[in-house]
Amino acid sequence: MRTIPYRWIMVAAGAVIGCLAIGAIFSLPVFLRPMADATRWSTTGISTAMTIGFIVSALASMIMGSLSDRIGPRPVVLAGSVAMVAALLLGSVSPSLLAFQMSFGLVSGLAIAALMAPMMSSIVGWFDTHRSLAVSLVSVGFGVAPMTMSPLAAWLVEGYDWRTAMQIIAIVVAVLMLPAAMLIRRPPQIEASQPGMAGAEPEITVAEAIRSPQFIVLCLTNFFCCATHAGPIFHTVSYAVTCGIPLMAAVSIYSIEGLAGLGGRVAFGILGDRLGAKRVLVAGLLAQAFGALAYAFVRELAGFYAVAALFGFIYAGVMPLYAVLARENFPQRMMGTVIGGTGLAGGLGMALGPLAGGLIYDAFATYTWMYVGAWGMGIGATLMALTFRSRASRGTAAPQPA
């Protein structure tokens, strides 16, 4: 029987880590009402913990990526796994709203930063072929999170108080994520080239990389891309309720987005390998812009389902392509820094969407202008991506890992 190449074990480990990490963060909306009822904390205050998490994750992403370049991804990902467990446990025993915001929000943000950039930068280095597909399969774990961890959280809060339910989730995360983190390794060509890391990789310093047009364009594109879909993702359930759709039915719109996103991640990964990551990214960003705008024209549940399927397929599909473009244009030895930098930009975009949507609704009592604004952000992302020009490769490609 043929042995599975280790690079595919890395993909499986990354998918598990991503599912648990994203699932733990996005279990907070499930806990929102039980927490508010039990503690009398405001829903805005509880929700702010997630905003804090997004901002901290964005700001720390490049730092954690650079650290993984220096000491290797495994210790950083392992530390992030421990931090995620700690965020859940500390959050579950928080005596005040401020303590919850600092423990769950701040610590989980640090955990996400320590998990995502180091893990993705390591995995892209394991693939010279099928790279887009590999990164997309890892991101499938992110898409599965709302369909696994969120239902688990909902089931737990039906039988336990929110504190106990959050502690049980912490145990699940610890049991599954910590062993998966131990499987993360440096790509073999990086191991072989330590400490000099010269050879086939293009000669460029980290300072030159982060000042390069390629890095700047990737960051700006990711910012506008995430700002495009963050508002619609966060506010569409609320928008559907304002259209007269019952809450439980409105929540199912989010599930449709997540389910469609699974197919989008795989499809865009295959297309990226065949047609080129940049070409597929540009087409996806343009389609995402009009997908966001389409929400402004639907009022019935069937229409919401149709748009959610299209929008989820597209926005989930484009996201893994940034890591592929990063690896195609920068040496593996600085991949954590580069992917961390694009993650910083994307995280700020994600933080902007929910806030802007709330301000727009409070000002105009309608979400229409939020979707129009998201369309504008999407067009901006498309135009920015069109300006991307790959760096000329100097040297030959590294050998394909086993």
HELIX and SHEET records of a PDB file:
HELIX    1   1 TYR A    6  ILE A   25  1                                  20    
HELIX    2   2 LEU A   28  THR A   39  1                                  12    
HELIX    3   3 THR A   43  ILE A   71  1                                  29    
HELIX    4   4 PRO A   73  SER A   92  1                                  20    
HELIX    5   5 LEU A   97  PHE A  100  1                                   4    
HELIX    6   6 GLN A  101  LEU A  106  3                                   6    
HELIX    7   7 VAL A  107  GLY A  125  1                                  19    
HELIX    8   8 ARG A  131  GLY A  159  1                                  29    
HELIX    9   9 TRP A  162  ALA A  181  1                                  20    
HELIX   10  10 PRO A  188  SER A  193  1                                   6    
HELIX   11  11 VAL A  206  ARG A  211  1                                   6    
HELIX   12  12 PRO A  213  THR A  242  1                                  30    
HELIX   13  13 LEU A  247  LEU A  275  1                                  29    
HELIX   14  14 ALA A  277  ALA A  294  1                                  18    
HELIX   15  15 TYR A  295  PHE A  297  5                                   3    
HELIX   16  16 LEU A  301  VAL A  318  1                                  18    
HELIX   17  17 LEU A  321  ASN A  329  1                                   9    
HELIX   18  18 GLN A  332  MET A  334  5                                   3    
HELIX   19  19 MET A  335  PHE A  364  1                                  30    
HELIX   20  20 THR A  368  LEU A  386  1                                  19    
END                                                                             
